[in-house]
Amino acid sequence: MAAKKIPNPIDKHVGSRKNFAVLVCAESAIELPEDAWTRSLPHFTPYEIENMKSHYVRCAIWSDISQQLCEGLKLPNNIDDAISTCLRIRDA
């Protein structure tokens, strides 16, 4: 009798294998150091980290994002600015 496959817990976290991408946004272009994944995701298992890394697309620069999505959008200085911007865009 074949061994029963144990479901992987990551499946529920990524929408049961739905397609997704990981995009890092920064003020200027950066290269992610290898340890950034484990430092940023300490609650993830090694399998989950590898899964996230396999979906990494690239680092997008904030000015490029704002030009494409919302002309004149500025990088928030703090969380209150970010919330205010989100609410303003949502209510527009």
SVG drawing of the C-alpha trace seen along z (x, -y; Angstrom):
<svg xmlns="http://www.w3.org/2000/svg" viewBox="-15 -65 38 67">
<polyline fill="none" stroke="black" stroke-width="0.4" points="0.0,0.0 1.4,-3.4 2.2,-5.9 -0.5,-8.5 0.7,-12.0 0.6,-14.5 -0.8,-17.8 1.7,-20.6 0.6,-23.5 1.8,-26.1 -1.0,-25.2 -3.6,-27.0 -1.3,-30.0 -0.9,-30.5 -4.5,-30.0 -4.3,-26.3 -1.7,-26.8 -3.1,-30.0 -0.7,-32.0 1.0,-34.9 4.1,-37.0 6.4,-38.6 7.3,-42.2 9.6,-44.2 9.0,-48.0 11.8,-50.4 12.8,-54.0 15.8,-53.0 16.9,-49.8 18.2,-47.2 19.5,-43.7 18.0,-41.5 20.7,-39.7 20.1,-36.0 19.5,-36.3 16.8,-39.0 14.3,-36.2 14.9,-34.4 15.3,-37.7 12.0,-39.1 10.0,-35.9 11.1,-34.3 7.6,-32.7 7.9,-30.8 9.3,-27.3 12.3,-26.8 9.8,-25.3 7.6,-28.4 10.6,-30.7 11.8,-28.8 8.3,-28.9 8.2,-32.7 11.6,-33.1 10.5,-31.1 7.8,-33.7 10.1,-36.7 9.8,-38.9 12.0,-41.9 12.4,-45.1 10.3,-47.9 11.3,-51.6 8.6,-53.8 9.0,-56.5 8.2,-54.0 5.2,-52.7 3.8,-56.2 4.3,-57.2 2.5,-54.1 -0.4,-54.1 -0.9,-57.6 1.0,-60.5 2.4,-62.7 2.0,-60.0 4.7,-60.5 6.5,-58.0 4.9,-58.1 7.1,-59.3 5.3,-57.1 2.4,-54.8 -0.1,-57.7 0.9,-59.1 0.5,-55.7 -3.0,-55.2 -4.0,-58.7 -2.9,-58.1 -4.7,-54.8 -7.9,-56.4 -7.7,-59.3 -7.2,-57.0 -9.9,-54.6 -12.4,-57.5 -11.5,-59.2"/>
</svg>
